Amino acid sequence: MNYLKATPIQEMAIPKILAGRDLIASAQTGTGKTAAYLIPLLDRISHADHDHTSTLILVPTRELAKQIDEQVEGFGYFVQANSIAIYGGGKGDDWDKQRKALETGADIIIATPGRLIAHMQLGYVKFDKIDYLVLDEADKMLDMGFSDDILNIVAKLPTKRQTLLFSATMPNKIREFSKQILVDPEEIRLAVSKPAAGIDQQFYMAYDSQKLPLLVHLIKNSQKPVQSMVLFTSRKSEVNSIVRSLSKLGYEARGISSDLDQDDREVVLRDFKNKAFPILVATDVLSRGIDIDNLTHVVNYDIPRDAEDYVHRIGRTARAATTGTAITFISDQDQSRIVKIERLIEREIEKQSITDELGMGKSPVFDPRRYSGRSHGGRGDKPRGEERSKDGSAGRNKKRKKVHSVLQQPVAELTADAITQTADESAEQADVRKKRRQRNRKRRVRPEGDLVAAVPNAEVAEPQGSLPMPATADGQDETKPKRRKKRRRSPAAEKPEGQSVVPATVEE
């Protein structure tokens, strides 16, 4: 399989696993963690009896389960060890195949927690002789909410076993979780969350509406030809629309997400690995553990929620000491996430703004303090001051917030231009409020005497049954008409010329 030299994680993990110790290990994606535990476990299995299932490997995604199953087949070609991948999303006959494999037993079971729990609830899964438990991409499984399922599975396993936990990151929740299932573990921690040195990271400022034309420009003018590109979006609803847009522009692309049937996902992924098409649009289902050779470009169409996921995404390229390009689009609402990413990778990346010179309009200005309070669910198609409702109220509110944010800055940071701009905006708001008050005064209903005076030759008649109308010294009526709650309409406008206008009566 062309393994000539052990990677650092393999060199440190294999002796500890062969010694029988529990292990918690973390290393960046693409460093060979899978081989670090498969090779010593296969060596153990080859020297033991094959009358029971000895190894259980839990993984977060179907794709990773399928990939590890294939790697077991490669590593164990001369070892006489068999394996089965247990995951959901397939056809009905897949369930029967998985059930038979679990009943008869395989040396290694690779499973997603949800599907394995479904099989275990039916009573035919026997894990009373498990010798080795492996949790691969443990941090991702906890993020996906599998912690309870994992603990339920572990409760059915023998207490005397060897447990190995591998993760790309080592947050506190992983350490706390490991205390529940590991016994006095050895720990290996290598270069956590640091992108490979061969990745050319490029940041571009762009609103959502500018991302696609900007991407096309970058593809056309890339110094390194785009041979295979994975485009990550955080919203699976966007996958098909991006694929259609790229196809209309002449770029062959396909999409993959959790909404796609498992068989179709496998076909798309296999065709992409075989270079049948150059661009794959995907969600984070491909951000962990998926081994794709010679990936030249990774695009963060949307910035991921967690800074660690950024490292996993761009880790799809520049694998095994090669080089690659990682392009990231930054909209206004994503700027606080960029700050966390740069803090994590301990490096500041240049933010390029080229949309204006390309005729796409101005791009957002990188100002995390200004946009830190914005919702990440917004589309970000327009600059902050241009988002208005039909009556302009939204724009006015945003402008007030902008003035408030400037006034909240320290005095030393306020330049003369900023102070002048703030004063101009305050004067503009005062003018807007003045005009609004004038409009409201015009909308008020006038007294009845004025309305009668506005109608020439109008005669006021008091209908029978109405209350007597009070009069002033000069005989003019001071009674005001009853205002309607929903619509204010002038009585003079409702009556044709020549008819009398009367005040509201009790009956009315």
MOJO-V667412 format. One record per residue. N is the residue number from 1. SS is DSSP state (h for helix, s for strand, l for the rest). PSI is psi as a letter, one per 40 degrees, with the letter a starting at -180 (none if undefined). NEAR is the number of other ideal C-beta (glycine too) atoms within 12 Angstrom. Layout:
<<N | SS | PSI | NEAR> <N | SS | PSI | NEAR>>
This chain:
<<1 | l | e | 18> <2 | l | f | 8> <3 | l | h | 18> <4 | l | d | 8> <5 | l | h | 12> <6 | l | i | 18> <7 | l | i | 28> <8 | h | d | 21> <9 | h | d | 33> <10 | h | d | 29> <11 | h | d | 22> <12 | h | d | 26> <13 | h | d | 41> <14 | h | d | 31> <15 | h | d | 19> <16 | h | d | 25> <17 | h | d | 38> <18 | h | d | 22> <19 | l | e | 14> <20 | l | e | 22> <21 | l | i | 23> <22 | l | i | 29> <23 | s | h | 40> <24 | s | h | 35> <25 | s | i | 47> <26 | s | h | 38> <27 | s | i | 37> <28 | l | i | 38> <29 | l | i | 47> <30 | l | e | 40> <31 | l | e | 36> <32 | l | f | 34> <33 | h | d | 44> <34 | h | d | 43> <35 | h | d | 37> <36 | h | d | 37> <37 | h | d | 44> <38 | h | d | 42> <39 | h | d | 33> <40 | h | d | 32> <41 | h | d | 42> <42 | h | d | 37> <43 | h | d | 22> <44 | h | d | 29> <45 | h | d | 30> <46 | h | d | 22> <47 | l | e | 15> <48 | l | i | 21> <49 | l | i | 15> <50 | l | f | 22> <51 | l | e | 12> <52 | l | i | 23> <53 | l | h | 38> <54 | l | d | 35> <55 | s | h | 44> <56 | s | h | 47> <57 | s | h | 49> <58 | s | h | 49> <59 | s | i | 43> <60 | l | d | 43> <61 | l | i | 43> <62 | h | d | 39> <63 | h | d | 40> <64 | h | d | 38> <65 | h | d | 44> <66 | h | d | 33> <67 | h | d | 34> <68 | h | d | 46> <69 | h | d | 34> <70 | h | d | 26> <71 | h | d | 36> <72 | h | d | 36> <73 | h | d | 26> <74 | h | d | 23> <75 | h | d | 29> <76 | l | f | 30> <77 | l | d | 15> <78 | l | e | 12> <79 | l | e | 24> <80 | l | f | 17> <81 | l | h | 32> <82 | l | i | 26> <83 | s | i | 36> <84 | s | h | 36> <85 | s | h | 39> <86 | s | h | 41> <87 | l | i | 38> <88 | l | a | 26> <89 | l | e | 29> <90 | l | a | 25> <91 | l | i | 15> <92 | h | d | 13> <93 | h | d | 11> <94 | h | d | 25> <95 | h | d | 21> <96 | h | d | 14> <97 | h | d | 20> <98 | h | d | 35> <99 | h | d | 23> <100 | h | d | 18> <101 | h | d | 28> <102 | h | d | 29> <103 | h | d | 18> <104 | h | d | 20> <105 | l | h | 27> <106 | l | i | 34> <107 | l | d | 37> <108 | s | h | 42> <109 | s | h | 44> <110 | s | h | 45> <111 | s | i | 47> <112 | s | i | 42> <113 | h | d | 40> <114 | h | d | 29> <115 | h | d | 36> <116 | h | d | 38> <117 | h | d | 25> <118 | h | d | 24> <119 | h | d | 33> <120 | h | d | 28> <121 | l | e | 15> <122 | l | e | 16> <123 | l | e | 12> <124 | l | e | 17> <125 | l | h | 32> <126 | l | h | 21> <127 | l | f | 31> <128 | l | e | 17> <129 | l | f | 22> <130 | l | h | 30> <131 | l | d | 27> <132 | s | h | 38> <133 | s | h | 39> <134 | s | h | 47> <135 | s | h | 46> <136 | l | h | 42> <137 | l | f | 43> <138 | h | d | 44> <139 | h | d | 38> <140 | h | d | 38> <141 | h | d | 38> <142 | h | d | 33> <143 | h | d | 28> <144 | l | e | 27> <145 | l | f | 13> <146 | l | e | 30> <147 | h | d | 27> <148 | h | d | 18> <149 | h | d | 27> <150 | h | d | 37> <151 | h | d | 20> <152 | h | d | 21> <153 | h | d | 35> <154 | h | d | 31> <155 | h | d | 17> <156 | l | e | 25> <157 | l | i | 33> <158 | l | i | 21> <159 | l | d | 15> <160 | l | g | 15> <161 | l | i | 25> <162 | s | h | 34> <163 | s | h | 41> <164 | s | h | 44> <165 | s | h | 42> <166 | s | h | 51> <167 | s | i | 43> <168 | l | d | 43> <169 | l | i | 36> <170 | l | g | 29> <171 | l | i | 23> <172 | h | d | 12> <173 | h | d | 19> <174 | h | d | 35> <175 | h | d | 23> <176 | h | d | 16> <177 | h | d | 29> <178 | h | d | 34> <179 | h | d | 17> <180 | h | d | 22> <181 | h | e | 31> <182 | l | i | 30> <183 | l | h | 21> <184 | l | g | 14> <185 | l | i | 29> <186 | s | i | 25> <187 | s | h | 26> <188 | s | h | 34> <189 | s | h | 26> <190 | s | h | 28> <191 | l | f | 26> <192 | l | h | 29> <193 | l | f | 33> <194 | l | h | 29> <195 | l | i | 38> <196 | l | i | 31> <197 | l | d | 18> <198 | l | e | 22> <199 | s | h | 35> <200 | s | h | 26> <201 | s | h | 37> <202 | s | h | 30> <203 | s | h | 36> <204 | s | h | 37> <205 | s | h | 36> <206 | l | h | 42> <207 | l | i | 34> <208 | h | d | 33> <209 | h | e | 22> <210 | h | e | 35> <211 | h | d | 39> <212 | h | d | 34> <213 | h | d | 26> <214 | h | d | 36> <215 | h | d | 38> <216 | h | d | 25> <217 | h | d | 23> <218 | h | d | 32> <219 | h | d | 29> <220 | h | d | 16> <221 | l | e | 15> <222 | l | h | 22> <223 | l | d | 14> <224 | l | h | 25> <225 | l | i | 15> <226 | l | h | 33> <227 | l | d | 23> <228 | l | h | 33> <229 | s | h | 41> <230 | s | h | 47> <231 | s | h | 44> <232 | s | h | 45> <233 | l | i | 37> <234 | l | e | 33> <235 | l | h | 27> <236 | h | d | 24> <237 | h | e | 16> <238 | h | e | 27> <239 | h | d | 36> <240 | h | d | 23> <241 | h | d | 22> <242 | h | d | 38> <243 | h | d | 30> <244 | h | d | 17> <245 | h | d | 26> <246 | h | d | 33> <247 | h | d | 20> <248 | h | d | 14> <249 | l | e | 19> <250 | l | e | 13> <251 | l | h | 25> <252 | l | h | 22> <253 | s | i | 38> <254 | s | i | 32> <255 | s | i | 39> <256 | s | h | 43> <257 | l | i | 35> <258 | l | e | 27> <259 | l | e | 19> <260 | l | i | 29> <261 | l | i | 18> <262 | h | d | 30> <263 | h | d | 18> <264 | h | d | 21> <265 | h | d | 33> <266 | h | d | 27> <267 | h | d | 18> <268 | h | d | 31> <269 | h | d | 34> <270 | h | d | 22> <271 | h | d | 22> <272 | h | d | 35> <273 | h | d | 25> <274 | l | e | 16> <275 | l | f | 20> <276 | l | d | 17> <277 | l | i | 28> <278 | l | d | 29> <279 | s | h | 40> <280 | s | h | 44> <281 | s | h | 42> <282 | s | i | 46> <283 | l | a | 34> <284 | h | e | 37> <285 | h | d | 39> <286 | h | e | 43> <287 | l | e | 40> <288 | l | h | 45> <289 | l | e | 42> <290 | l | h | 42> <291 | l | h | 30> <292 | l | h | 37> <293 | l | i | 21> <294 | l | f | 25> <295 | l | h | 41> <296 | l | d | 33> <297 | s | i | 39> <298 | s | h | 44> <299 | s | h | 45> <300 | s | g | 45> <301 | l | d | 42> <302 | l | i | 38> <303 | l | h | 42> <304 | l | i | 32> <305 | l | d | 23> <306 | l | i | 26> <307 | h | d | 30> <308 | h | d | 38> <309 | h | d | 36> <310 | h | d | 44> <311 | h | d | 43> <312 | h | d | 44> <313 | h | d | 45> <314 | h | e | 43> <315 | l | e | 44> <316 | l | d | 43> <317 | l | i | 39> <318 | l | f | 32> <319 | l | i | 30> <320 | l | f | 25> <321 | l | f | 15> <322 | l | a | 24> <323 | l | i | 21> <324 | s | i | 38> <325 | s | h | 32> <326 | s | h | 40> <327 | s | h | 39> <328 | s | h | 44> <329 | s | h | 43> <330 | s | h | 43> <331 | l | i | 43> <332 | h | d | 40> <333 | h | e | 32> <334 | h | e | 42> <335 | h | d | 33> <336 | h | d | 27> <337 | h | d | 33> <338 | h | d | 38> <339 | h | d | 25> <340 | h | d | 24> <341 | h | d | 37> <342 | h | d | 27> <343 | h | d | 18> <344 | h | d | 27> <345 | h | e | 30> <346 | l | f | 16> <347 | l | h | 18> <348 | l | h | 15> <349 | l | h | 29> <350 | l | h | 18> <351 | s | h | 28> <352 | s | h | 24> <353 | l | h | 24> <354 | l | e | 25> <355 | l | d | 31> <356 | l | d | 18> <357 | l | e | 13> <358 | l | e | 22> <359 | l | f | 12> <360 | l | e | 23> <361 | l | i | 22> <362 | l | i | 22> <363 | l | i | 34> <364 | l | i | 38> <365 | l | h | 22> <366 | l | h | 27> <367 | l | g | 23> <368 | h | d | 24> <369 | h | d | 18> <370 | h | d | 25> <371 | h | e | 31> <372 | l | d | 19> <373 | l | e | 20> <374 | l | i | 27> <375 | l | h | 14> <376 | l | e | 23> <377 | l | e | 14> <378 | l | i | 19> <379 | l | d | 21> <380 | l | f | 31> <381 | l | d | 21> <382 | l | i | 24> <383 | l | i | 29> <384 | h | d | 29> <385 | h | e | 25> <386 | h | e | 19> <387 | l | h | 25> <388 | l | i | 17> <389 | l | i | 12> <390 | l | d | 7> <391 | l | e | 12> <392 | l | e | 18> <393 | h | d | 15> <394 | h | d | 18> <395 | h | d | 24> <396 | h | d | 25> <397 | h | d | 20> <398 | h | d | 28> <399 | h | d | 28> <400 | h | d | 23> <401 | h | d | 23> <402 | h | d | 29> <403 | h | d | 26> <404 | h | d | 18> <405 | h | d | 24> <406 | h | d | 28> <407 | h | d | 20> <408 | l | e | 17> <409 | l | i | 19> <410 | l | i | 11> <411 | h | d | 11> <412 | h | d | 7> <413 | h | e | 13> <414 | l | h | 18> <415 | l | i | 14> <416 | h | d | 9> <417 | h | d | 11> <418 | h | d | 22> <419 | h | d | 18> <420 | h | d | 14> <421 | h | d | 20> <422 | h | d | 25> <423 | h | d | 18> <424 | h | d | 17> <425 | h | d | 27> <426 | h | d | 21> <427 | h | d | 15> <428 | h | d | 21> <429 | h | d | 25> <430 | h | d | 17> <431 | h | d | 15> <432 | h | d | 22> <433 | h | d | 16> <434 | h | d | 14> <435 | h | d | 16> <436 | h | d | 18> <437 | h | d | 14> <438 | h | d | 13> <439 | h | d | 13> <440 | h | d | 12> <441 | h | d | 12> <442 | h | d | 13> <443 | h | e | 15> <444 | l | i | 15> <445 | l | h | 22> <446 | l | i | 23> <447 | l | i | 22> <448 | h | d | 32> <449 | h | d | 26> <450 | h | d | 21> <451 | h | d | 28> <452 | h | d | 32> <453 | h | d | 17> <454 | h | e | 19> <455 | l | h | 26> <456 | l | i | 10> <457 | l | f | 13> <458 | l | h | 24> <459 | l | h | 15> <460 | l | h | 26> <461 | l | h | 17> <462 | l | h | 19> <463 | l | i | 17> <464 | l | i | 10> <465 | l | e | 11> <466 | l | i | 17> <467 | l | i | 17> <468 | l | i | 14> <469 | l | h | 24> <470 | l | i | 16> <471 | s | i | 16> <472 | l | a | 13> <473 | l | d | 7> <474 | l | e | 8> <475 | l | e | 12> <476 | l | i | 18> <477 | s | h | 28> <478 | l | e | 18> <479 | l | h | 25> <480 | l | i | 20> <481 | l | i | 29> <482 | l | h | 17> <483 | l | i | 19> <484 | l | i | 14> <485 | l | d | 6> <486 | l | d | 6> <487 | l | h | 11> <488 | l | h | 18> <489 | l | h | 15> <490 | l | h | 24> <491 | h | d | 31> <492 | h | d | 25> <493 | h | d | 16> <494 | h | d | 17> <495 | l | h | 22> <496 | l | i | 12> <497 | l | h | 15> <498 | l | e | 11> <499 | l | i | 17> <500 | l | i | 22> <501 | l | h | 33> <502 | l | i | 31> <503 | l | i | 30> <504 | l | h | 20> <505 | l | i | 18> <506 | l | d | 11> <507 | l | d | 11> <508 | l | none | 14>>
